[in-house]
Amino acid sequence: MVKKAGKAPPSEAATIAPPSTLPDGALPKLIVFDLDYTLWPFWVDTHITPPLKASPTHDSAKDRFGENFAFYRQVPAILVSLRARGIKIAAASRTHAPDLGREMLRLLHITDGKGKKKAIDYFDYLEIYPGSKITHFTKLQKATGLRFEDMLFFDDEARNKNVETLGVTMYLVRDGVNAAEVDNGIKEWRKRHGHNI
């Protein structure tokens, strides 16, 4: 199946309800997101032709041909909610354009109760380069000192379930990350590790 670059409307983090699983219950210590078709509806290495230019509000960016790119609608609110809850956030992407992926994260800004800041500042760890997600998670484990069992991973490709051989819980997303998908992923992580809530 060939995926086409999708367009995501700009979002306001403050107007979207956070995932319902965040206030109570056991939570992973690190939540990791793939980028392409997980946090945004495009492949950064094939759909975007640099240079990129941010919109005046920094909620989207245009490439050389004027194509508009942004996060899936609920992603900014989710990142704000996770950070507020004290959960570490990482990106693990096998893109062949790592510099472009990082640039997109710098150009897209997120509004929270204190103002606006670059999306990249919401990420504690970035593993963005070609290769197996096993490598990404091995490096994340070394960088964080956390057990693989304390990690929850959201990705749109079933082949990346191979990280579960390490002890990571992976939740497969089909149409991008939203609050319901984060809730489902957290519930799956709790179930896998014997947490009732």
N, C-alpha and C positions, 0 to 999 in steps of 0.2 A: 504494500500500500504506500503510495506516494503522498506525503503530507505537504500541503500548501501552507505558506505563511499566513497566519490569521491576524486579524486586527483586534486588539483589545481596547475597549474604551478606557479613558483615564479613570482613576479611582481616587476616592478620598478615604483614607484609612479610618478616619473617625466615624464614618457613617455606616460601617459594616460591622456586624456583630462578630466577636471573636469566637474561635472554636469553643464549644461548650465543655469540652473535657479539660480545659486549662485551669479553671478555678480550684478543682478538688481532685484528689487521687494521685496515684503514682505517675510520674512523668519521666520520659527519657532525659538524660543529662545533655545529650547532643542530638539535634535534629538536622539532618543533612538533606539538601535538595539538589537534584539534577537541575540543569538550567533549561535546555531546549525542550519545548513541549511539556515542561513541568512548571517552571516559573513564568515562561513567556511562550507565545504561540508561533515560534519560528526556530529554524536552525541558524544560529549566529554565523556559522561558517559557510553557509550556502545561500541564504536568503538576503543577506546584507551585503551591500557594496559600499565600502568606505569611500570617503570619510563620513563620519556620523556627526550630526548636529542636534543638540537638545532643543526641544520646544522651549518657548519662553518660561513655561511653568515647570519644566523638567519632568513632566509626567509621561513623556514619550520622546522619541528621537527619530530623525529622518536620515536616510542614507543618501548617497550621491544622486539617486534617481527619484528622490522625494517620497519613497515608501516610508510609511509611519510604523514604528515599532514600540511596544510597551509591554508591561507585565500583564498577566491575566488579572482580571478586575479585583479579585479579593487578596491577591498576593501582598500588596503593601500593608494591609490591615493585619494579615497573619504574621508578617515579620515583626510588626510593632507589638502584637500580642505576645509572641514568643519572647521577645527581648524583655518586655515588662514582667514576664513570669520568671525571668532569670535563666532561661534555657539557652545554652550555647547553640549557635547556628553555623552551619558550614555549607559550602557548595562543592559538589563533586561532579565534574563534567568532563567528558572525553572529547570535547570539541577540538577541531583542528585549527581553530582561530582563538587561542586563549587570550591574546591581547585584546581582541575585539570583544570577547565576553566580559573581560574586566572593564573595558571602556564603557560598555553598555551599563554595567553596574555603577559606574561613576557618574554617568550622565543622567540616569533615572534617579530622581529624588523622591523621598517618602515624607509625607507630612504626619507628624504625631502631635501630641498635646503641647510639645515644647517648640514646635517650628518644623523646619524642613531640613533633612540631611540626605546625603548620598546613600543610595541603596547599599553600596559596597560596605558602608560603615556598620551595617546590621550584621555582617558576616564576621565571625570570629576566626574562621579558617577558610581558605580557598585552595582547593585542589582542582585546577582547571588545566588540563592537558590531555593529549591522546593517550589511549591505553586502557587496560582493564580497570574496572572499578575496584577490583581486589587491591590493586596498587594504591588507588586513592584512599581506600579505607585503612590500609596498613600504615600509610603516612599519617592519616588522621589519628589513628590510635597512638602512634609515637608522639605526635604533637600535643595531644590532649592528655595523655596518660589515663584515659578512660577505658573501661572494658568495652569490647564490641557489643556486649549485651546491653549496654547503656545507650546504644545508638539506634535511632530510627531514621530510615532512609526513604525518601519519596522519589520515584523515577517512573518514566512512561514506557520503559523498555523491559519486557519480561526477562530478557537474557541477563539483566543485571541482578536477578535474584541470586546469582552465584555468590553474592556477598554474604548470604545467609549461612554459607559454609564456615564463615568466620565467627558467626554468632550475632551478626547485625540483623535486625528486623527490617525487611523491605516491604513497602506498601506500593502497589502498582496503581498509578493514576492514569486515566484514559483521556481526560479532557482538561488537563491542567489542575493545579492545586487550588482548592477552595476550602472553606471552613469545614464542610462536611467530610471532605477527603482527609483533612488533618485529624478530625475526630475519629474517623474509621481507622486511620493508621495508628493513632494512640491506643485505641481499643484493641487492635491486633497486637501491638507491643505488650500491653498489659496482659492479654490472654496468654501470650507466648511465655511470659515470665511469671505467671501465677499471681498476678495482682487482681483482686476482686474489682477494684475501681481504679 
